[in-house]
């Protein structure tokens, strides 16, 4: 909701950083081997990192 409320580039940056923060959350679950199976946490962490980095690269390269 914060990203929608803020809108524009600020909202986009918030979403990109949110994806990266979720990748960190997945890394904690992977390391502890708790809450979800390790394979799920690993897969989700890789996906979240790819999405976050892709969004950041898009934001940095688009006027």
HTML snippet that shows the backbone in 3Dmol.js (N, CA, C, O; Angstrom):
<script src="https://3Dmol.org/build/3Dmol-min.js"></script>
<div id="view" style="width:600px;height:400px;position:relative"></div>
<script>
const pdb = `
ATOM      1  N   UNK A   1       0.815  -1.189   0.000  1.00  0.00           N
ATOM      2  CA  UNK A   1       0.000   0.000   0.000  1.00  0.00           C
ATOM      3  C   UNK A   1       0.864   1.260   0.000  1.00  0.00           C
ATOM      4  O   UNK A   1       0.499   2.275  -0.593  1.00  0.00           O
ATOM      5  N   UNK A   2       2.011   1.182   0.671  1.00  0.00           N
ATOM      6  CA  UNK A   2       2.885   2.358   0.715  1.00  0.00           C
ATOM      7  C   UNK A   2       3.380   2.709  -0.681  1.00  0.00           C
ATOM      8  O   UNK A   2       3.436   3.884  -1.043  1.00  0.00           O
ATOM      9  N   UNK A   3       3.741   1.693  -1.470  1.00  0.00           N
ATOM     10  CA  UNK A   3       4.231   1.952  -2.830  1.00  0.00           C
ATOM     11  C   UNK A   3       3.137   2.559  -3.693  1.00  0.00           C
ATOM     12  O   UNK A   3       3.411   3.451  -4.496  1.00  0.00           O
ATOM     13  N   UNK A   4       1.915   2.097  -3.544  1.00  0.00           N
ATOM     14  CA  UNK A   4       0.793   2.640  -4.317  1.00  0.00           C
ATOM     15  C   UNK A   4       0.505   4.066  -3.871  1.00  0.00           C
ATOM     16  O   UNK A   4       0.247   4.937  -4.702  1.00  0.00           O
ATOM     17  N   UNK A   5       0.548   4.305  -2.581  1.00  0.00           N
ATOM     18  CA  UNK A   5       0.278   5.640  -2.055  1.00  0.00           C
ATOM     19  C   UNK A   5       1.349   6.629  -2.495  1.00  0.00           C
ATOM     20  O   UNK A   5       1.037   7.750  -2.896  1.00  0.00           O
ATOM     21  N   UNK A   6       2.609   6.215  -2.422  1.00  0.00           N
ATOM     22  CA  UNK A   6       3.702   7.108  -2.809  1.00  0.00           C
ATOM     23  C   UNK A   6       3.739   7.316  -4.311  1.00  0.00           C
ATOM     24  O   UNK A   6       3.945   8.432  -4.788  1.00  0.00           O
ATOM     25  N   UNK A   7       3.538   6.227  -5.058  1.00  0.00           N
ATOM     26  CA  UNK A   7       3.530   6.309  -6.518  1.00  0.00           C
ATOM     27  C   UNK A   7       4.867   6.741  -7.096  1.00  0.00           C
ATOM     28  O   UNK A   7       5.835   6.961  -6.369  1.00  0.00           O
ATOM     29  N   UNK A   8       4.900   6.856  -8.393  1.00  0.00           N
ATOM     30  CA  UNK A   8       6.081   7.323  -9.099  1.00  0.00           C
ATOM     31  C   UNK A   8       7.322   6.509  -8.816  1.00  0.00           C
ATOM     32  O   UNK A   8       7.247   5.325  -8.485  1.00  0.00           O
ATOM     33  N   UNK A   9       8.455   7.154  -8.949  1.00  0.00           N
ATOM     34  CA  UNK A   9       9.737   6.481  -8.749  1.00  0.00           C
ATOM     35  C   UNK A   9       9.929   6.017  -7.302  1.00  0.00           C
ATOM     36  O   UNK A   9      10.537   4.973  -7.062  1.00  0.00           O
ATOM     37  N   UNK A  10       9.421   6.774  -6.354  1.00  0.00           N
ATOM     38  CA  UNK A  10       9.564   6.380  -4.953  1.00  0.00           C
ATOM     39  C   UNK A  10       8.875   5.047  -4.704  1.00  0.00           C
ATOM     40  O   UNK A  10       9.430   4.172  -4.039  1.00  0.00           O
ATOM     41  N   UNK A  11       7.684   4.890  -5.226  1.00  0.00           N
ATOM     42  CA  UNK A  11       6.964   3.634  -5.089  1.00  0.00           C
ATOM     43  C   UNK A  11       7.677   2.492  -5.780  1.00  0.00           C
ATOM     44  O   UNK A  11       7.712   1.373  -5.268  1.00  0.00           O
ATOM     45  N   UNK A  12       8.249   2.772  -6.945  1.00  0.00           N
ATOM     46  CA  UNK A  12       8.982   1.734  -7.684  1.00  0.00           C
ATOM     47  C   UNK A  12      10.218   1.292  -6.915  1.00  0.00           C
ATOM     48  O   UNK A  12      10.508   0.098  -6.835  1.00  0.00           O
ATOM     49  N   UNK A  13      10.945   2.245  -6.352  1.00  0.00           N
ATOM     50  CA  UNK A  13      12.124   1.905  -5.552  1.00  0.00           C
ATOM     51  C   UNK A  13      11.732   1.111  -4.315  1.00  0.00           C
ATOM     52  O   UNK A  13      12.446   0.195  -3.908  1.00  0.00           O
ATOM     53  N   UNK A  14      10.613   1.457  -3.724  1.00  0.00           N
ATOM     54  CA  UNK A  14      10.150   0.739  -2.546  1.00  0.00           C
ATOM     55  C   UNK A  14       9.840  -0.723  -2.882  1.00  0.00           C
ATOM     56  O   UNK A  14      10.168  -1.624  -2.109  1.00  0.00           O
ATOM     57  N   UNK A  15       9.220  -0.950  -4.015  1.00  0.00           N
ATOM     58  CA  UNK A  15       8.924  -2.320  -4.435  1.00  0.00           C
ATOM     59  C   UNK A  15      10.217  -3.087  -4.716  1.00  0.00           C
ATOM     60  O   UNK A  15      10.356  -4.234  -4.291  1.00  0.00           O
ATOM     61  N   UNK A  16      11.161  -2.473  -5.422  1.00  0.00           N
ATOM     62  CA  UNK A  16      12.429  -3.138  -5.740  1.00  0.00           C
ATOM     63  C   UNK A  16      13.184  -3.501  -4.461  1.00  0.00           C
ATOM     64  O   UNK A  16      13.702  -4.611  -4.338  1.00  0.00           O
ATOM     65  N   UNK A  17      13.245  -2.581  -3.525  1.00  0.00           N
ATOM     66  CA  UNK A  17      13.936  -2.861  -2.267  1.00  0.00           C
ATOM     67  C   UNK A  17      13.171  -3.881  -1.429  1.00  0.00           C
ATOM     68  O   UNK A  17      13.772  -4.640  -0.668  1.00  0.00           O
ATOM     69  N   UNK A  18      11.859  -3.898  -1.566  1.00  0.00           N
ATOM     70  CA  UNK A  18      11.050  -4.907  -0.888  1.00  0.00           C
ATOM     71  C   UNK A  18      11.359  -6.310  -1.386  1.00  0.00           C
ATOM     72  O   UNK A  18      11.420  -7.256  -0.600  1.00  0.00           O
ATOM     73  N   UNK A  19      11.555  -6.444  -2.712  1.00  0.00           N
ATOM     74  CA  UNK A  19      11.932  -7.755  -3.271  1.00  0.00           C
ATOM     75  C   UNK A  19      13.263  -8.205  -2.700  1.00  0.00           C
ATOM     76  O   UNK A  19      13.427  -9.372  -2.344  1.00  0.00           O
ATOM     77  N   UNK A  20      14.228  -7.272  -2.607  1.00  0.00           N
ATOM     78  CA  UNK A  20      15.538  -7.638  -2.064  1.00  0.00           C
ATOM     79  C   UNK A  20      15.457  -7.958  -0.572  1.00  0.00           C
ATOM     80  O   UNK A  20      16.148  -8.858  -0.093  1.00  0.00           O
ATOM     81  N   UNK A  21      14.628  -7.236   0.156  1.00  0.00           N
ATOM     82  CA  UNK A  21      14.455  -7.536   1.575  1.00  0.00           C
ATOM     83  C   UNK A  21      13.831  -8.921   1.759  1.00  0.00           C
ATOM     84  O   UNK A  21      14.197  -9.655   2.677  1.00  0.00           O
ATOM     85  N   UNK A  22      12.905  -9.266   0.898  1.00  0.00           N
ATOM     86  CA  UNK A  22      12.284 -10.588   0.996  1.00  0.00           C
ATOM     87  C   UNK A  22      13.307 -11.680   0.666  1.00  0.00           C
ATOM     88  O   UNK A  22      13.246 -12.773   1.229  1.00  0.00           O
ATOM     89  N   UNK A  23      14.238 -11.394  -0.237  1.00  0.00           N
ATOM     90  CA  UNK A  23      15.305 -12.355  -0.523  1.00  0.00           C
ATOM     91  C   UNK A  23      16.146 -12.591   0.729  1.00  0.00           C
ATOM     92  O   UNK A  23      16.568 -13.718   0.989  1.00  0.00           O
ATOM     93  N   UNK A  24      16.391 -11.539   1.502  1.00  0.00           N
ATOM     94  CA  UNK A  24      17.107 -11.693   2.766  1.00  0.00           C
ATOM     95  C   UNK A  24      16.321 -12.538   3.759  1.00  0.00           C
ATOM     96  O   UNK A  24      16.892 -13.368   4.466  1.00  0.00           O
ATOM     97  N   UNK A  25      15.039 -12.329   3.809  1.00  0.00           N
ATOM     98  CA  UNK A  25      14.154 -13.125   4.666  1.00  0.00           C
ATOM     99  C   UNK A  25      14.233 -14.598   4.262  1.00  0.00           C
ATOM    100  O   UNK A  25      14.298 -15.482   5.117  1.00  0.00           O
ATOM    101  N   UNK A  26      14.227 -14.849   2.964  1.00  0.00           N
ATOM    102  CA  UNK A  26      14.343 -16.229   2.479  1.00  0.00           C
ATOM    103  C   UNK A  26      15.685 -16.842   2.854  1.00  0.00           C
ATOM    104  O   UNK A  26      15.759 -18.028   3.175  1.00  0.00           O
ATOM    105  N   UNK A  27      16.748 -16.037   2.815  1.00  0.00           N
ATOM    106  CA  UNK A  27      18.075 -16.538   3.176  1.00  0.00           C
ATOM    107  C   UNK A  27      18.106 -16.986   4.640  1.00  0.00           C
ATOM    108  O   UNK A  27      18.733 -17.992   4.976  1.00  0.00           O
ATOM    109  N   UNK A  28      17.429 -16.238   5.500  1.00  0.00           N
ATOM    110  CA  UNK A  28      17.365 -16.614   6.910  1.00  0.00           C
ATOM    111  C   UNK A  28      16.644 -17.953   7.059  1.00  0.00           C
ATOM    112  O   UNK A  28      17.095 -18.828   7.798  1.00  0.00           O
ATOM    113  N   UNK A  29      15.521 -18.108   6.352  1.00  0.00           N
ATOM    114  CA  UNK A  29      14.781 -19.371   6.425  1.00  0.00           C
ATOM    115  C   UNK A  29      15.604 -20.527   5.857  1.00  0.00           C
ATOM    116  O   UNK A  29      15.569 -21.636   6.390  1.00  0.00           O
ATOM    117  N   UNK A  30      16.336 -20.270   4.788  1.00  0.00           N
ATOM    118  CA  UNK A  30      17.168 -21.305   4.183  1.00  0.00           C
ATOM    119  C   UNK A  30      18.260 -21.731   5.164  1.00  0.00           C
ATOM    120  O   UNK A  30      18.518 -22.920   5.347  1.00  0.00           O
ATOM    121  N   UNK A  31      18.885 -20.752   5.783  1.00  0.00           N
ATOM    122  CA  UNK A  31      19.993 -21.036   6.708  1.00  0.00           C
ATOM    123  C   UNK A  31      19.520 -21.799   7.944  1.00  0.00           C
ATOM    124  O   UNK A  31      20.188 -22.725   8.403  1.00  0.00           O
ATOM    125  N   UNK A  32      18.379 -21.410   8.471  1.00  0.00           N
ATOM    126  CA  UNK A  32      17.856 -22.049   9.690  1.00  0.00           C
ATOM    127  C   UNK A  32      17.133 -23.361   9.394  1.00  0.00           C
ATOM    128  O   UNK A  32      16.921 -24.176  10.292  1.00  0.00           O
ATOM    129  N   UNK A  33      16.758 -23.559   8.139  1.00  0.00           N
ATOM    130  CA  UNK A  33      15.997 -24.744   7.733  1.00  0.00           C
ATOM    131  C   UNK A  33      14.700 -24.848   8.549  1.00  0.00           C
ATOM    132  O   UNK A  33      14.339 -25.914   9.048  1.00  0.00           O
ATOM    133  N   UNK A  34      14.013 -23.700   8.667  1.00  0.00           N
ATOM    134  CA  UNK A  34      12.756 -23.621   9.412  1.00  0.00           C
ATOM    135  C   UNK A  34      11.670 -23.012   8.532  1.00  0.00           C
ATOM    136  O   UNK A  34      11.964 -22.430   7.488  1.00  0.00           O
ATOM    137  N   UNK A  35      10.442 -23.145   8.947  1.00  0.00           N
ATOM    138  CA  UNK A  35       9.240 -22.563   8.362  1.00  0.00           C
ATOM    139  C   UNK A  35       8.872 -23.214   7.038  1.00  0.00           C
ATOM    140  O   UNK A  35       7.768 -23.742   6.903  1.00  0.00           O
ATOM    141  N   UNK A  36       9.755 -23.189   6.074  1.00  0.00           N
ATOM    142  CA  UNK A  36       9.496 -23.827   4.775  1.00  0.00           C
ATOM    143  C   UNK A  36      10.670 -24.740   4.437  1.00  0.00           C
ATOM    144  O   UNK A  36      11.758 -24.575   4.988  1.00  0.00           O
ATOM    145  N   UNK A  37      10.463 -25.697   3.540  1.00  0.00           N
ATOM    146  CA  UNK A  37      11.590 -26.533   3.120  1.00  0.00           C
ATOM    147  C   UNK A  37      12.700 -25.686   2.498  1.00  0.00           C
ATOM    148  O   UNK A  37      12.433 -24.663   1.867  1.00  0.00           O
ATOM    149  N   UNK A  38      13.932 -26.119   2.682  1.00  0.00           N
ATOM    150  CA  UNK A  38      15.090 -25.359   2.187  1.00  0.00           C
ATOM    151  C   UNK A  38      14.993 -25.061   0.693  1.00  0.00           C
ATOM    152  O   UNK A  38      15.356 -23.971   0.251  1.00  0.00           O
ATOM    153  N   UNK A  39      14.508 -26.021  -0.080  1.00  0.00           N
ATOM    154  CA  UNK A  39      14.391 -25.817  -1.527  1.00  0.00           C
ATOM    155  C   UNK A  39      13.455 -24.675  -1.876  1.00  0.00           C
ATOM    156  O   UNK A  39      13.721 -23.923  -2.814  1.00  0.00           O
ATOM    157  N   UNK A  40      12.365 -24.534  -1.136  1.00  0.00           N
ATOM    158  CA  UNK A  40      11.422 -23.438  -1.378  1.00  0.00           C
ATOM    159  C   UNK A  40      12.081 -22.095  -1.070  1.00  0.00           C
ATOM    160  O   UNK A  40      11.974 -21.143  -1.844  1.00  0.00           O
ATOM    161  N   UNK A  41      12.768 -22.035   0.080  1.00  0.00           N
ATOM    162  CA  UNK A  41      13.417 -20.785   0.468  1.00  0.00           C
ATOM    163  C   UNK A  41      14.505 -20.405  -0.535  1.00  0.00           C
ATOM    164  O   UNK A  41      14.664 -19.232  -0.873  1.00  0.00           O
ATOM    165  N   UNK A  42      15.249 -21.399  -1.004  1.00  0.00           N
ATOM    166  CA  UNK A  42      16.307 -21.127  -1.982  1.00  0.00           C
ATOM    167  C   UNK A  42      15.725 -20.615  -3.300  1.00  0.00           C
ATOM    168  O   UNK A  42      16.193 -19.620  -3.853  1.00  0.00           O
ATOM    169  N   UNK A  43      14.708 -21.301  -3.789  1.00  0.00           N
ATOM    170  CA  UNK A  43      14.089 -20.906  -5.058  1.00  0.00           C
ATOM    171  C   UNK A  43      13.496 -19.507  -4.957  1.00  0.00           C
ATOM    172  O   UNK A  43      13.686 -18.678  -5.847  1.00  0.00           O
ATOM    173  N   UNK A  44      12.780 -19.250  -3.870  1.00  0.00           N
ATOM    174  CA  UNK A  44      12.146 -17.953  -3.691  1.00  0.00           C
ATOM    175  C   UNK A  44      13.198 -16.850  -3.530  1.00  0.00           C
ATOM    176  O   UNK A  44      13.024 -15.747  -4.049  1.00  0.00           O
ATOM    177  N   UNK A  45      14.277 -17.140  -2.819  1.00  0.00           N
ATOM    178  CA  UNK A  45      15.336 -16.150  -2.649  1.00  0.00           C
ATOM    179  C   UNK A  45      15.997 -15.777  -3.962  1.00  0.00           C
ATOM    180  O   UNK A  45      16.307 -14.609  -4.195  1.00  0.00           O
ATOM    181  N   UNK A  46      16.216 -16.763  -4.821  1.00  0.00           N
ATOM    182  CA  UNK A  46      16.815 -16.494  -6.131  1.00  0.00           C
ATOM    183  C   UNK A  46      15.854 -15.670  -6.986  1.00  0.00           C
ATOM    184  O   UNK A  46      16.260 -14.711  -7.642  1.00  0.00           O
ATOM    185  N   UNK A  47      14.587 -16.050  -6.973  1.00  0.00           N
ATOM    186  CA  UNK A  47      13.585 -15.301  -7.746  1.00  0.00           C
ATOM    187  C   UNK A  47      13.469 -13.868  -7.238  1.00  0.00           C
ATOM    188  O   UNK A  47      13.463 -12.929  -8.034  1.00  0.00           O
ATOM    189  N   UNK A  48      13.378 -13.691  -5.927  1.00  0.00           N
ATOM    190  CA  UNK A  48      13.253 -12.352  -5.353  1.00  0.00           C
ATOM    191  C   UNK A  48      14.468 -11.484  -5.680  1.00  0.00           C
ATOM    192  O   UNK A  48      14.323 -10.304  -5.999  1.00  0.00           O
ATOM    193  N   UNK A  49      15.659 -12.065  -5.600  1.00  0.00           N
ATOM    194  CA  UNK A  49      16.872 -11.317  -5.929  1.00  0.00           C
ATOM    195  C   UNK A  49      16.868 -10.902  -7.398  1.00  0.00           C
ATOM    196  O   UNK A  49      17.184  -9.757  -7.722  1.00  0.00           O
ATOM    197  N   UNK A  50      16.514 -11.819  -8.275  1.00  0.00           N
ATOM    198  CA  UNK A  50      16.469 -11.508  -9.713  1.00  0.00           C
ATOM    199  C   UNK A  50      15.468 -10.396  -9.997  1.00  0.00           C
ATOM    200  O   UNK A  50      15.763  -9.482 -10.767  1.00  0.00           O
ATOM    201  N   UNK A  51      14.294 -10.463  -9.387  1.00  0.00           N
ATOM    202  CA  UNK A  51      13.286  -9.423  -9.611  1.00  0.00           C
ATOM    203  C   UNK A  51      13.739  -8.080  -9.057  1.00  0.00           C
ATOM    204  O   UNK A  51      13.586  -7.054  -9.719  1.00  0.00           O
ATOM    205  N   UNK A  52      14.293  -8.077  -7.853  1.00  0.00           N
ATOM    206  CA  UNK A  52      14.753  -6.829  -7.252  1.00  0.00           C
ATOM    207  C   UNK A  52      15.869  -6.176  -8.045  1.00  0.00           C
ATOM    208  O   UNK A  52      15.841  -4.969  -8.286  1.00  0.00           O
ATOM    209  N   UNK A  53      16.853  -6.970  -8.454  1.00  0.00           N
ATOM    210  CA  UNK A  53      17.974  -6.429  -9.235  1.00  0.00           C
ATOM    211  C   UNK A  53      17.491  -5.947 -10.609  1.00  0.00           C
ATOM    212  O   UNK A  53      17.927  -4.899 -11.085  1.00  0.00           O
ATOM    213  N   UNK A  54      16.610  -6.696 -11.234  1.00  0.00           N
ATOM    214  CA  UNK A  54      16.076  -6.286 -12.533  1.00  0.00           C
ATOM    215  C   UNK A  54      15.339  -4.957 -12.417  1.00  0.00           C
ATOM    216  O   UNK A  54      15.503  -4.079 -13.264  1.00  0.00           O
ATOM    217  N   UNK A  55      14.530  -4.806 -11.373  1.00  0.00           N
ATOM    218  CA  UNK A  55      13.810  -3.542 -11.189  1.00  0.00           C
ATOM    219  C   UNK A  55      14.771  -2.384 -10.943  1.00  0.00           C
ATOM    220  O   UNK A  55      14.570  -1.287 -11.464  1.00  0.00           O
ATOM    221  N   UNK A  56      15.815  -2.624 -10.150  1.00  0.00           N
ATOM    222  CA  UNK A  56      16.785  -1.556  -9.880  1.00  0.00           C
ATOM    223  C   UNK A  56      17.516  -1.168 -11.158  1.00  0.00           C
ATOM    224  O   UNK A  56      17.695   0.019 -11.430  1.00  0.00           O
ATOM    225  N   UNK A  57      17.935  -2.141 -11.936  1.00  0.00           N
ATOM    226  CA  UNK A  57      18.598  -1.826 -13.205  1.00  0.00           C
ATOM    227  C   UNK A  57      17.673  -1.049 -14.132  1.00  0.00           C
ATOM    228  O   UNK A  57      18.110  -0.122 -14.814  1.00  0.00           O
ATOM    229  N   UNK A  58      16.411  -1.419 -14.158  1.00  0.00           N
ATOM    230  CA  UNK A  58      15.435  -0.692 -14.969  1.00  0.00           C
ATOM    231  C   UNK A  58      15.313   0.753 -14.489  1.00  0.00           C
ATOM    232  O   UNK A  58      15.304   1.681 -15.299  1.00  0.00           O
ATOM    233  N   UNK A  59      15.220   0.942 -13.182  1.00  0.00           N
ATOM    234  CA  UNK A  59      15.075   2.294 -12.640  1.00  0.00           C
ATOM    235  C   UNK A  59      16.311   3.152 -12.898  1.00  0.00           C
ATOM    236  O   UNK A  59      16.205   4.360 -13.110  1.00  0.00           O
ATOM    237  N   UNK A  60      17.475   2.523 -12.878  1.00  0.00           N
ATOM    238  CA  UNK A  60      18.714   3.288 -13.095  1.00  0.00           C
ATOM    239  C   UNK A  60      18.954   3.620 -14.564  1.00  0.00           C
ATOM    240  O   UNK A  60      19.654   4.585 -14.869  1.00  0.00           O
ATOM    241  N   UNK A  61      18.390   2.847 -15.465  1.00  0.00           N
ATOM    242  CA  UNK A  61      18.667   3.049 -16.884  1.00  0.00           C
ATOM    243  C   UNK A  61      17.538   3.742 -17.649  1.00  0.00           C
ATOM    244  O   UNK A  61      17.702   4.077 -18.822  1.00  0.00           O
ATOM    245  N   UNK A  62      16.408   3.956 -17.001  1.00  0.00           N
ATOM    246  CA  UNK A  62      15.297   4.612 -17.677  1.00  0.00           C
ATOM    247  C   UNK A  62      15.185   6.064 -17.209  1.00  0.00           C
ATOM    248  O   UNK A  62      15.264   6.351 -16.015  1.00  0.00           O
ATOM    249  N   UNK A  63      15.002   6.956 -18.151  1.00  0.00           N
ATOM    250  CA  UNK A  63      14.905   8.377 -17.765  1.00  0.00           C
ATOM    251  C   UNK A  63      13.622   8.692 -17.026  1.00  0.00           C
ATOM    252  O   UNK A  63      13.399   9.840 -16.640  1.00  0.00           O
TER     253      UNK A  63
END
`;
const viewer = $3Dmol.createViewer("view");
viewer.addModel(pdb, "pdb");
viewer.setStyle({}, {cartoon: {color: "spectrum"}});
viewer.zoomTo();
viewer.render();
</script>
